[in-house]
Amino acid sequence: QVQLVESGGGLVQSGGSLRLSCAASGRTFSCYAMGWFRQAPGKERELVAAITWSAWSGGSTYYADSVKGRFTISRDNAKSTVNLQMNSLLPEDTAAYYCAATESTRWEQLQTYNYWGQGTQVTVSS
């Protein structure tokens, strides 16, 4: 099917930056979009950003209001990767970040994502 592996997480100070990467393999041609989710302890998983994935589609993007202007999602279909550049990080951004893929055109809805990576931890100190 589709395998996803995240990397790039770590510990940074408030105001710092991190770049997360997701390497995709398998039947990626069937995916409509790729997204980044995050989940903090005691909170529900939320969609942070997403981008349409198919090579024949445009790179439309979605961002949660909480990260607009600070995070940027990008894709590289040739390398089968999707990245999340995170700037001006805040302690509230601390969470496990997951890369996910959906075959659905309802790509702004987290419940449609059926392929998931193992996650990478992002910790922002105050």
C-alpha angles and dihedrals in degrees: 000000000000125000123195128191123186128204140167103067122136148123120304137164123251109281093028131118139238134181118213122199131197122198115204128198139167124039095359091148088077093059120100097189144003124216145184119228132181135200128190123195111283093010134101120254111264135196110246102177139341139188133193108255111192113111091227093052131077121256098256113175139206128197133186112241091243093063103034111128092017106059128051125193121203139171138214109193092182090060094033092234137130121198137199117204109199119194133174090023120200132200086250088066091066108120146106107282121213133194114217141174134210133196090200128097086222087084097152091064116083095209090069094063110101104167120068140180124221094256137241125235121240117190122183117192122209 
